[in-house]
Amino acid sequence: MTQQAPAIELDAKDLPAFCPNPTMPAWSSHPRVFLDFAANGEAKCPYCGTVYRLKPGVHAAH
């Protein structure tokens, strides 16, 4: 059984959000993609599967 890493929580200052994020090691790098947050405030990187979640009260502008 594989364990999924916890979601990375983002604040308004972190938007627009992209992956890989600045805290990821260089060896795990992939092309930068900007994240599109769903109505539930979550986005998943199509390359590495990292889940990003907006903190309560934060809304992504369109």
Biopython code that builds the backbone (N, CA, C, O; Angstrom):
import numpy as np
from Bio.PDB.StructureBuilder import StructureBuilder

atoms = [
    (1, "MET", "N", (0.843, -1.181, 0.000)),
    (1, "MET", "CA", (0.000, 0.000, 0.000)),
    (1, "MET", "C", (0.887, 1.243, 0.000)),
    (1, "MET", "O", (1.815, 1.354, 0.802)),
    (2, "THR", "N", (0.596, 2.173, -0.903)),
    (2, "THR", "CA", (1.371, 3.405, -0.954)),
    (2, "THR", "C", (0.638, 4.488, -0.197)),
    (2, "THR", "O", (-0.587, 4.588, -0.265)),
    (3, "GLN", "N", (1.394, 5.303, 0.528)),
    (3, "GLN", "CA", (0.805, 6.409, 1.249)),
    (3, "GLN", "C", (0.937, 7.669, 0.420)),
    (3, "GLN", "O", (1.983, 7.941, -0.167)),
    (4, "GLN", "N", (-0.121, 8.418, 0.384)),
    (4, "GLN", "CA", (-0.105, 9.678, -0.354)),
    (4, "GLN", "C", (0.424, 10.772, 0.563)),
    (4, "GLN", "O", (0.078, 10.828, 1.743)),
    (5, "ALA", "N", (1.261, 11.636, 0.013)),
    (5, "ALA", "CA", (1.794, 12.756, 0.784)),
    (5, "ALA", "C", (0.654, 13.708, 1.110)),
    (5, "ALA", "O", (-0.301, 13.812, 0.341)),
    (6, "PRO", "N", (0.740, 14.403, 2.238)),
    (6, "PRO", "CA", (-0.317, 15.362, 2.573)),
    (6, "PRO", "C", (-0.360, 16.502, 1.556)),
    (6, "PRO", "O", (0.650, 16.835, 0.936)),
    (7, "ALA", "N", (-1.529, 17.085, 1.397)),
    (7, "ALA", "CA", (-1.694, 18.193, 0.458)),
    (7, "ALA", "C", (-0.889, 19.398, 0.934)),
    (7, "ALA", "O", (-0.719, 19.615, 2.133)),
    (8, "ILE", "N", (-0.405, 20.164, -0.013)),
    (8, "ILE", "CA", (0.314, 21.400, 0.284)),
    (8, "ILE", "C", (-0.720, 22.503, 0.369)),
    (8, "ILE", "O", (-1.435, 22.764, -0.599)),
    (9, "GLU", "N", (-0.805, 23.156, 1.523)),
    (9, "GLU", "CA", (-1.782, 24.220, 1.711)),
    (9, "GLU", "C", (-1.201, 25.558, 1.269)),
    (9, "GLU", "O", (-0.066, 25.899, 1.602)),
    (10, "LEU", "N", (-1.997, 26.305, 0.516)),
    (10, "LEU", "CA", (-1.557, 27.576, -0.035)),
    (10, "LEU", "C", (-2.395, 28.726, 0.494)),
    (10, "LEU", "O", (-3.591, 28.579, 0.748)),
    (11, "ASP", "N", (-1.749, 29.872, 0.657)),
    (11, "ASP", "CA", (-2.398, 31.098, 1.081)),
    (11, "ASP", "C", (-2.522, 32.014, -0.142)),
    (11, "ASP", "O", (-1.973, 31.709, -1.200)),
    (12, "ALA", "N", (-3.224, 33.108, -0.006)),
    (12, "ALA", "CA", (-3.426, 34.033, -1.125)),
    (12, "ALA", "C", (-2.102, 34.541, -1.686)),
    (12, "ALA", "O", (-1.995, 34.775, -2.890)),
    (13, "LYS", "N", (-1.096, 34.714, -0.836)),
    (13, "LYS", "CA", (0.204, 35.220, -1.295)),
    (13, "LYS", "C", (0.919, 34.214, -2.195)),
    (13, "LYS", "O", (1.857, 34.586, -2.898)),
    (14, "ASP", "N", (0.496, 32.943, -2.188)),
    (14, "ASP", "CA", (1.123, 31.895, -2.992)),
    (14, "ASP", "C", (0.525, 31.787, -4.396)),
    (14, "ASP", "O", (0.985, 30.983, -5.208)),
    (15, "LEU", "N", (-0.493, 32.590, -4.681)),
    (15, "LEU", "CA", (-1.171, 32.514, -5.969)),
    (15, "LEU", "C", (-0.579, 33.522, -6.945)),
    (15, "LEU", "O", (-0.176, 34.596, -6.499)),
    (16, "PRO", "N", (-0.501, 33.254, -8.226)),
    (16, "PRO", "CA", (-0.909, 32.014, -8.864)),
    (16, "PRO", "C", (0.039, 30.873, -8.500)),
    (16, "PRO", "O", (1.251, 31.062, -8.397)),
    (17, "ALA", "N", (-0.527, 29.708, -8.313)),
    (17, "ALA", "CA", (0.242, 28.550, -7.866)),
    (17, "ALA", "C", (0.744, 27.754, -9.063)),
    (17, "ALA", "O", (0.093, 27.680, -10.105)),
    (18, "PHE", "N", (1.921, 27.162, -8.884)),
    (18, "PHE", "CA", (2.494, 26.332, -9.934)),
    (18, "PHE", "C", (3.254, 25.171, -9.301)),
    (18, "PHE", "O", (3.596, 25.195, -8.119)),
    (19, "CYS", "N", (3.504, 24.173, -10.111)),
    (19, "CYS", "CA", (4.273, 23.008, -9.700)),
    (19, "CYS", "C", (5.321, 22.779, -10.777)),
    (19, "CYS", "O", (4.991, 22.939, -11.952)),
    (20, "PRO", "N", (6.555, 22.417, -10.464)),
    (20, "PRO", "CA", (7.062, 22.163, -9.122)),
    (20, "PRO", "C", (7.180, 23.463, -8.328)),
    (20, "PRO", "O", (7.484, 24.523, -8.876)),
    (21, "ASN", "N", (6.933, 23.351, -7.031)),
    (21, "ASN", "CA", (7.007, 24.541, -6.191)),
    (21, "ASN", "C", (8.448, 24.761, -5.732)),
    (21, "ASN", "O", (9.265, 23.844, -5.822)),
    (22, "PRO", "N", (8.770, 25.944, -5.247)),
    (22, "PRO", "CA", (10.161, 26.277, -4.891)),
    (22, "PRO", "C", (10.790, 25.388, -3.813)),
    (22, "PRO", "O", (12.014, 25.356, -3.687)),
    (23, "THR", "N", (9.983, 24.671, -3.041)),
    (23, "THR", "CA", (10.541, 23.829, -1.976)),
    (23, "THR", "C", (10.899, 22.428, -2.463)),
    (23, "THR", "O", (11.507, 21.659, -1.718)),
    (24, "MET", "N", (10.540, 22.084, -3.684)),
    (24, "MET", "CA", (10.829, 20.744, -4.210)),
    (24, "MET", "C", (12.291, 20.643, -4.628)),
    (24, "MET", "O", (12.856, 21.605, -5.150)),
    (25, "PRO", "N", (12.909, 19.476, -4.399)),
    (25, "PRO", "CA", (14.310, 19.309, -4.802)),
    (25, "PRO", "C", (14.456, 19.321, -6.328)),
    (25, "PRO", "O", (13.554, 18.899, -7.052)),
    (26, "ALA", "N", (15.588, 19.804, -6.795)),
    (26, "ALA", "CA", (15.838, 19.933, -8.233)),
    (26, "ALA", "C", (15.736, 18.595, -8.961)),
    (26, "ALA", "O", (15.306, 18.555, -10.114)),
    (27, "TRP", "N", (16.123, 17.501, -8.309)),
    (27, "TRP", "CA", (16.093, 16.205, -8.991)),
    (27, "TRP", "C", (14.680, 15.745, -9.315)),
    (27, "TRP", "O", (14.499, 14.898, -10.190)),
    (28, "SER", "N", (13.678, 16.279, -8.633)),
    (28, "SER", "CA", (12.297, 15.855, -8.897)),
    (28, "SER", "C", (11.571, 16.832, -9.813)),
    (28, "SER", "O", (10.343, 16.823, -9.891)),
    (29, "SER", "N", (12.327, 17.667, -10.497)),
    (29, "SER", "CA", (11.746, 18.714, -11.314)),
    (29, "SER", "C", (11.050, 18.172, -12.556)),
    (29, "SER", "O", (11.405, 17.115, -13.076)),
    (30, "HIS", "N", (10.069, 18.906, -13.011)),
    (30, "HIS", "CA", (9.370, 18.627, -14.262)),
    (30, "HIS", "C", (8.979, 19.980, -14.848)),
    (30, "HIS", "O", (9.172, 20.998, -14.183)),
    (31, "PRO", "N", (8.442, 20.034, -16.057)),
    (31, "PRO", "CA", (8.051, 21.331, -16.619)),
    (31, "PRO", "C", (7.073, 22.062, -15.692)),
    (31, "PRO", "O", (6.216, 21.435, -15.070)),
    (32, "ARG", "N", (7.204, 23.376, -15.606)),
    (32, "ARG", "CA", (6.323, 24.161, -14.734)),
    (32, "ARG", "C", (4.915, 24.195, -15.323)),
    (32, "ARG", "O", (4.720, 24.471, -16.507)),
    (33, "VAL", "N", (3.954, 23.909, -14.474)),
    (33, "VAL", "CA", (2.543, 23.997, -14.846)),
    (33, "VAL", "C", (1.825, 24.848, -13.806)),
    (33, "VAL", "O", (2.038, 24.690, -12.604)),
    (34, "PHE", "N", (0.979, 25.745, -14.281)),
    (34, "PHE", "CA", (0.165, 26.535, -13.372)),
    (34, "PHE", "C", (-1.077, 25.723, -13.034)),
    (34, "PHE", "O", (-1.637, 25.038, -13.889)),
    (35, "LEU", "N", (-1.497, 25.808, -11.791)),
    (35, "LEU", "CA", (-2.567, 24.959, -11.285)),
    (35, "LEU", "C", (-3.923, 25.648, -11.380)),
    (35, "LEU", "O", (-4.065, 26.834, -11.081)),
    (36, "ASP", "N", (-4.906, 24.875, -11.801)),
    (36, "ASP", "CA", (-6.281, 25.351, -11.905)),
    (36, "ASP", "C", (-7.060, 24.705, -10.761)),
    (36, "ASP", "O", (-7.240, 23.487, -10.740)),
    (37, "PHE", "N", (-7.516, 25.510, -9.822)),
    (37, "PHE", "CA", (-8.197, 24.981, -8.649)),
    (37, "PHE", "C", (-9.664, 24.728, -8.948)),
    (37, "PHE", "O", (-10.349, 25.560, -9.543)),
    (38, "ALA", "N", (-10.134, 23.558, -8.522)),
    (38, "ALA", "CA", (-11.528, 23.179, -8.680)),
    (38, "ALA", "C", (-12.374, 23.943, -7.668)),
    (38, "ALA", "O", (-11.840, 24.656, -6.819)),
    (39, "ALA", "N", (-13.681, 23.795, -7.759)),
    (39, "ALA", "CA", (-14.598, 24.473, -6.846)),
    (39, "ALA", "C", (-14.338, 24.103, -5.389)),
    (39, "ALA", "O", (-14.647, 24.878, -4.484)),
    (40, "ASN", "N", (-13.768, 22.915, -5.162)),
    (40, "ASN", "CA", (-13.492, 22.487, -3.784)),
    (40, "ASN", "C", (-12.162, 23.037, -3.261)),
    (40, "ASN", "O", (-11.768, 22.726, -2.137)),
    (41, "GLY", "N", (-11.468, 23.849, -4.064)),
    (41, "GLY", "CA", (-10.221, 24.468, -3.610)),
    (41, "GLY", "C", (-9.010, 23.573, -3.710)),
    (41, "GLY", "O", (-7.993, 23.839, -3.070)),
    (42, "GLU", "N", (-9.095, 22.507, -4.507)),
    (42, "GLU", "CA", (-7.954, 21.604, -4.676)),
    (42, "GLU", "C", (-7.515, 21.544, -6.129)),
    (42, "GLU", "O", (-8.312, 21.716, -7.052)),
    (43, "ALA", "N", (-6.221, 21.295, -6.304)),
    (43, "ALA", "CA", (-5.644, 21.091, -7.630)),
    (43, "ALA", "C", (-4.600, 19.992, -7.516)),
    (43, "ALA", "O", (-3.960, 19.842, -6.475)),
    (44, "LYS", "N", (-4.428, 19.228, -8.580)),
    (44, "LYS", "CA", (-3.449, 18.134, -8.589)),
    (44, "LYS", "C", (-2.539, 18.317, -9.790)),
    (44, "LYS", "O", (-3.006, 18.527, -10.909)),
    (45, "CYS", "N", (-1.228, 18.235, -9.549)),
    (45, "CYS", "CA", (-0.263, 18.368, -10.625)),
    (45, "CYS", "C", (-0.387, 17.176, -11.576)),
    (45, "CYS", "O", (-0.368, 16.028, -11.132)),
    (46, "PRO", "N", (-0.513, 17.438, -12.882)),
    (46, "PRO", "CA", (-0.630, 16.332, -13.831)),
    (46, "PRO", "C", (0.674, 15.549, -14.018)),
    (46, "PRO", "O", (0.649, 14.425, -14.518)),
    (47, "TYR", "N", (1.807, 16.131, -13.622)),
    (47, "TYR", "CA", (3.090, 15.439, -13.774)),
    (47, "TYR", "C", (3.420, 14.550, -12.583)),
    (47, "TYR", "O", (3.678, 13.358, -12.746)),
    (48, "CYS", "N", (3.412, 15.128, -11.387)),
    (48, "CYS", "CA", (3.897, 14.377, -10.227)),
    (48, "CYS", "C", (2.793, 13.960, -9.255)),
    (48, "CYS", "O", (3.040, 13.181, -8.335)),
    (49, "GLY", "N", (1.586, 14.473, -9.453)),
    (49, "GLY", "CA", (0.470, 14.079, -8.605)),
    (49, "GLY", "C", (0.391, 14.814, -7.276)),
    (49, "GLY", "O", (-0.450, 14.479, -6.443)),
    (50, "THR", "N", (1.245, 15.805, -7.058)),
    (50, "THR", "CA", (1.187, 16.567, -5.815)),
    (50, "THR", "C", (-0.152, 17.280, -5.734)),
    (50, "THR", "O", (-0.603, 17.893, -6.702)),
    (51, "VAL", "N", (-0.784, 17.194, -4.567)),
    (51, "VAL", "CA", (-2.081, 17.830, -4.355)),
    (51, "VAL", "C", (-1.856, 19.149, -3.625)),
    (51, "VAL", "O", (-1.122, 19.216, -2.639)),
    (52, "TYR", "N", (-2.499, 20.190, -4.127)),
    (52, "TYR", "CA", (-2.440, 21.519, -3.527)),
    (52, "TYR", "C", (-3.842, 21.879, -3.072)),
    (52, "TYR", "O", (-4.823, 21.589, -3.757)),
    (53, "ARG", "N", (-3.928, 22.513, -1.913)),
    (53, "ARG", "CA", (-5.224, 22.893, -1.359)),
    (53, "ARG", "C", (-5.149, 24.340, -0.876)),
    (53, "ARG", "O", (-4.175, 24.746, -0.242)),
    (54, "LEU", "N", (-6.187, 25.105, -1.185)),
    (54, "LEU", "CA", (-6.259, 26.475, -0.694)),
    (54, "LEU", "C", (-6.679, 26.458, 0.770)),
    (54, "LEU", "O", (-7.565, 25.697, 1.158)),
    (55, "LYS", "N", (-6.044, 27.294, 1.574)),
    (55, "LYS", "CA", (-6.413, 27.398, 2.980)),
    (55, "LYS", "C", (-7.844, 27.929, 3.083)),
    (55, "LYS", "O", (-8.309, 28.626, 2.181)),
    (56, "PRO", "N", (-8.542, 27.608, 4.167)),
    (56, "PRO", "CA", (-9.921, 28.104, 4.324)),
    (56, "PRO", "C", (-9.989, 29.622, 4.185)),
    (56, "PRO", "O", (-9.185, 30.346, 4.770)),
    (57, "GLY", "N", (-10.944, 30.085, 3.415)),
    (57, "GLY", "CA", (-11.139, 31.512, 3.193)),
    (57, "GLY", "C", (-10.391, 32.068, 2.001)),
    (57, "GLY", "O", (-10.633, 33.211, 1.613)),
    (58, "VAL", "N", (-9.483, 31.294, 1.400)),
    (58, "VAL", "CA", (-8.730, 31.750, 0.233)),
    (58, "VAL", "C", (-9.470, 31.306, -1.016)),
    (58, "VAL", "O", (-9.918, 30.163, -1.113)),
    (59, "HIS", "N", (-9.596, 32.218, -1.970)),
    (59, "HIS", "CA", (-10.272, 31.922, -3.221)),
    (59, "HIS", "C", (-9.347, 32.253, -4.377)),
    (59, "HIS", "O", (-8.694, 33.296, -4.386)),
    (60, "ALA", "N", (-9.298, 31.360, -5.346)),
    (60, "ALA", "CA", (-8.490, 31.590, -6.550)),
    (60, "ALA", "C", (-9.293, 32.448, -7.509)),
    (60, "ALA", "O", (-10.415, 32.092, -7.869)),
    (61, "ALA", "N", (-8.734, 33.571, -7.927)),
    (61, "ALA", "CA", (-9.424, 34.444, -8.893)),
    (61, "ALA", "C", (-9.313, 33.832, -10.273)),
    (61, "ALA", "O", (-8.333, 33.156, -10.586)),
    (62, "HIS", "N", (-10.303, 34.068, -11.085)),
    (62, "HIS", "CA", (-10.295, 33.526, -12.452)),
    (62, "HIS", "C", (-9.985, 34.592, -13.437)),
    (62, "HIS", "O", (-9.933, 34.327, -14.638)),
]
sb = StructureBuilder()
sb.init_structure("model")
sb.init_model(0)
sb.init_chain("A")
sb.init_seg("    ")
for serial, (resi, resn, name, xyz) in enumerate(atoms, 1):
    if name == "N":
        sb.init_residue(resn, " ", resi, " ")
    sb.init_atom(name, np.array(xyz, "f"), 0.0, 1.0, " ", f" {name:<3s}", serial, name[0])
structure = sb.get_structure()
